[in-house]
Structure formats: structure tokens, C-alpha cells
Amino acid sequence: LHSHHTKKTRKSSFLCYNKSMDKTRKTSKKQKNIQKKIIIGVIAAAILSVIIVVANLDYGYISDKKKAADFHPTKEVSELISKMRLTEKARIILYASNPQLKSKAAFNGICGRDGDPRAYIAGCYYVINDEEYIDIYDSGKDASELENAYYNYENAKVVTLSHEMMHAAYSRLPDSEKEWIEIELNKIFANDSNLQSELAHYPSNQRFDELYVRVATEVYGIPANLEKHYAKYFKDRQYIAKLYHDTKDQIDRMYAEADIILQRLETQRSLYDNSDNYYTRRNALSEIYRLLDLYNAQIGVYRETLNKRDSEK
């Protein structure tokens, strides 16, 4: 009996061992199922991410590239683009935006400022039925025989085209990127009186867009992370900023030279009025006539330049 009991005990022990193994196998199987579900979930998330990226690329890159391939710039526009020193990314964005040089009437039909005297409009970026356009006012070529009255209209158009291209680039920025860029731009804006003056008449909902574009094309020293961002579009952004300052300085020099002539004119007029010497008065009067002619020529070119670059003048 004892021996039989021992056998039962062993049998029972054996049965308990099998149950334990069965539980282990079930647990292991359950863990494998969980692992499979996790792997499937990760794969599904990865596939979804790829789908989202592809969807974004479909609009942000493939669509732009197709439009760019269909665009053929005129010789004049090609010459301007060649001076912009663009990256391939920027060239595709620009071509996808259909840049054109427009005559005064054609330009004012869409881009005119409606008589607003506060600023002149040299270019504009706009969208019609999901198609993008960049129009640049064709202000003509450089023209002036006076030494201090030169204005480079071609370089001014290069800056304007760069400016409008960056509006198109801004329209493609994701919100996540805009957040940190806005922080950096606001720091620049707070310490730049020129930007503050230029943006004074812009509505608040357009300020960041315009600030983004102007910093890209006008400001020399900017934070490294912002410079790196703009390097996506310009191989040499500093060059575009230099063109902007060169053309701005040309306008300033025209007026400054006219002001210098005016001061010399006042000096001769005072000499004429306050001298009793016949020869002194005669020489002063002769110089007054000469300076008057020179002043009228200088201020005339200055006004002509302002009017020529303004499509509504």
C-alpha cells in the first residue's frame, strides 16, 4: 500500500508539474501575442508616418517640382534669377510661383497700392485659384549722367524678386518652424529702427510674414540658427542684403548731394547779400546761377528715380 501511495504521489506530482508547464506555455504564448501586437502597432505607426510624410511631400515638393518644370522664364527674368544665388529648393519655389516682369498698366492691375502715398510697390506675391504668381514692376534700365545720381534698377529688381520669393517660401513653412523663427525675428525687430519704420503701416496679421522676408533680404548680422534657416534658400544671403543696401544708399546719396549743393547755394546767396564789394557780389551771383542749374539737375534725377521705380507715378 505504501508503495502504491508513493506511486500516486509521484503521479500527482507529475500532474502538478504538467499543469505548471502548461501555465508557463500559455503565459509565454500570451507574451508573444502581446509582442506581436506591439510590433504590428509600431509598423502601423511607421506606415502612417510614411503616408503623412508622402502626403506632405506630394504638395510641398512634388507639386512644386512639376510646376517648376513647366515654367520657362523670359530672358530678362532669367538674368535676374541668375544674380539671386538661389539654392535648388528656392529655385523650385520661385519657378512654381511663375515670376514675371510686368509693364506699368499690367502691374498696377493687380499689385498697385491704390494711391496709398506711404510707400511704393515694386513687386507682389499673390495666389489665384491655388496658383501662385510673382509680379515685378519693370522699371527699366539704369539711366543717369550725373556722378552722384546713379541708381541700379536691375539690382533693385533682383532684391524685389528675392523679397517676393521669400513670401512664397514663408507660405510653405510649417507652424512648428514658424514658432521659433518668430521668437528670433522679434528680437531683431526690437533693435532695428529701419525695420520698425518699414513695418509701421503693415496690419498686425501681416507683420510676421513681412518681417520674415525683410530680415532675409535686408539685414546683415542675424543669429546663427536663423542664418542656417535662410541658407535653405540663398547660397549667399549677405549678397542680397548688400544689393538692398547699395540701392538704398544710391537713393540716399542722390538726396544728400542735392542737399550739399543747396547748402553751397545758401552760402553764395549770403555772400551776395552781405557784401559791398562789386567783384565779390558778381562772382557770388555767377556761382549762384551755376549752383542753381546743378541743384535742379540733381534733385530732378532724384525725383525722376523715385517716380521711375514707382509703378503709380
Summary of the structure (lengths in Angstrom):
residues: 313
radius of gyration: 35.7
end to end distance: 123.8
largest distance: 158.5
contacts: 851
relative contact order: 0.09
helix: 72%
strand: 6%
